[in-house]
Amino acid sequence: MSEETQPFAGQLALVTGASRGIGAETAKALAAAGAHVVLTARDTRALEAVEEEIHRAGGHATIAPFDLAEPDAIARLAAAITERWPALDILVINAGVLPTLTPVTDIDPKAFNRAIAVNVLATQALLACFTPLLRKSADARVIGLTTSVAGTPRAYWSAYGATKAAQEVLLTSYAQEMRNISNIRVAIVNPGATRTAMRARAYPGEDPASVKPPEVVARRLVGLLTEPFVSPSREDIPKGW
């Protein structure tokens, strides 16, 4: 394979929420492009299925099942990866929690706390724990997946939108902090309407065929990772991309 067909040969990528949807497809696309991909999510069986698919296609992957909301889980993962690999080249922060859509006055505290833990606190922990490995890469890139309601609040979406807005602030500030002292670049990407389980829960009456499949988002993310984008970068993937 050439550098053109496998631009990430010899590189290490970490994808959160890699057991299904956008995360799974991004992991497979990164592996097809030559990266060794570390897959994380809570569902061990689903991760094993994605890993097996990558291996059957000739790619390389390692699964790391754990809950992003579990205390110290991210630090333990970072320690394990540091023991095995010299650097982390790509970090895709894809995992997210969508609380039940409800008025602000009816937000369930338990569900809101979990969304905060996964969407916000885990993002900070990932950046904190993996920055030493990212700084050892010659061309480290971080991609965070966001949503339109982070910047344009919408009725009943407040719990999700608030956590994703906070995540965007973390990623943008981090990009500015890293810009002049490291090779780390950060992009925030809104995938838009995509055929995922999360989308189906939010829009139960929607025809899945009316929105793009996650493979389309994965292709764009891999394309973006090959580009010399300026950090921080923000991109919205259109419906018909």
N, C-alpha and C positions, 0 to 999 in steps of 0.2 A: 504494500500500500504506500502511496506517496503522501507527502505533506499536504497536498491539495485535498486528498480524499480522507486523510486522517490527521487533521491539524492539531489534535490534542495528544498525539502519540507520546508516551512517556510522562504524561501529566496525570495528576490526581484530582478527582472531583468528588465533592460531597454534596448529596442532594437530600434535603429533608422532605418528609411526606412522599417518599418514593414508592409506596406500595400500590398506588393507583393514580389514575388521572394524569394531570400535567406533570407531577413529579415522576411517575413511572415512565412516561413517554420521554421526558427530558433525560432521565438516566439512561434509557436505551439509546437515545440519539447521541449522547455524549460518549457512550461506550463504542458506538459504531464509528465515531469520529476519532477513536484511538485512546480515549482516557480510561484509566482504571477508576471505576465509580464506586464510592461507598454509599450504600443505600440505607437510609434510616426511616423508620416508621414504627408504629406499635404492633402492627399485624405481621407476625413472623411468617405465616404461611404465604401471605400475599407478597412479602418481600422475597421469599424463596422462589416464588413463581416468576417474578421479574428477573431475579438473578439467573435462573435457569434459562430464561429466554435470551438474556444477554450472552450467556455462555454458548448456547446453541448457535448463535449468530457469529461466534468467534471473538466476542468481546470479553472484557475482564471486569469483574465486580465482586464486592464483598458486602454482606449484609451486616447491619448493626441494629437489631431491634431494641428500641427503648422508647419511653415516653418523654417527650421534650419538657413536660411539666414536672417531671420527677426531680427532686433536689439533687444536685451534683451529677446528674446523668450526663450532661454535656461536657463537664470537666473530665469525667471518666473516659468519655469517648475521645476527647482531645488527647488525653494522656496515652490511650491505646494507639491512636493513629500516629502520634509523635514517635512512639517506639518502633513503628514499622516503616514509616515513610519520612523522607527528609524535608518535604515541603508540601503544602496544599496550594494548588493552582486555581481551583474553581470552587466556590461555595454558592450553592443555590438554595436560598431560604424560601421554600415553597410551602411547607406545612402550615396549616391555619385552621382555626376553629370558628365556625359560624354559629353563634348562639341563635336561639329561636327568635324570629322576627316579632317584635313586640313594641308597644309604646315605651318611652323612656320611663314612665311611672310604673311599668309592670316588669321591668328587667329582673330576671332571676339572679340574685347575687352569686349563687354557686356557679351557674353557667357563665356569668360575666367574669368571675374570677378565673375560670379555666381559660377563657378567651384571652384574658390579660396575660396569663401564664405562658400560653403557647405563642400568641401573636406578638407580644411585647417583651416579656421577661426573657423568653427563650432566644429572641433575636439578639438582645443585649449580651446574653451569655455566650451565644455562638460567636459573636464578634470578639468578645473579650477572650474567650478560650482559644480561638483559632487564629487570632492575629499573629502570634509568634510564628506559626507555620506558614501563614499567608505571606509574611514579610520575607520568608526564605525563598519564595518563588520569584522568578525573573519577571513574571507577568501575571500577578494575581488578580483575579476578578471575582467580585461578589455580585450576585443578582438577587434582589428581593422581589417577590411577587406581591402586588398590591391590588386595589380595587377602586373603581370610580367613586364609591361612597366615602372613601377616605378624604377626598378633596371636595366632594359635592354632597353634603349630608342629605339624607333622604328619610322621610318618615318611616318608622319601624325598623330601620337599619342602624340605629344609633350605637348599639353595643358593639356590633362588628365594625362599623365605620370608625368609631372612636379608637378601637385597638389598632386598626390598620393605619389610621392617621398618626398615632404614636409611633408605630413601627417605621413609617416613612420619615419621621423626624429623626429617629435614631440612625437610620441608614444615611440620610442626607448629612447629618452632623458628622458621622463617622467618615464619610467620603471627604468632607472638607478637612477633617483633622489628619487624615492619612495622605492627602494629596501631595503635600510638599516634603513628606518625610519617608515615603515608601513608594513601591510600585503598585500598590493596591488601588484598583479602580472599582467603582460601585455604580450599578445601574438598577433603577427601580422600574419594573415593568408591570403594566396593567394588562392582563391577558384578554380582558373583555369577555363577552358572552362565550362560554366554552362548555362543551358537553361533559360535565363532571357530575359526580354524586352530590357535591355541595350545591351545584346549580340546580339539580333536580329537586333537592329539598327546598330551595328558595322559591322555585317556580314549578310546582308539581303539575300544573296543567300545560306546560310548554312542550311542544313537539321537539324532542332531542335533535331531530334532523334539521331543525331550523337554525341551529348554532354550530359553530365550527368544532371539530374534534380536537382533543388535546394534542394530537400529533402535530397540528398546525402551529400551536404555541411552542411546542418543543423545537420544531425546525427553526423558528424565529429566534428562540433563545440561543441555540447553538450558533446560528448565524451572527447574532450580536456579539457573542463571546469571541468571535474571530476578528471583530472590527476594532479599530483604534478609537473607541468612543471616549469622550471627555467625561471625567468623573467630577461630580455626580451627574448621571444621565437619567432622563425620564422618558419612557416610551409607552404609548398606548397601542396595542395591536388591534387594528380595525376588524370589523366583522368579516369582511371579505378578503382578508389578507391571504 
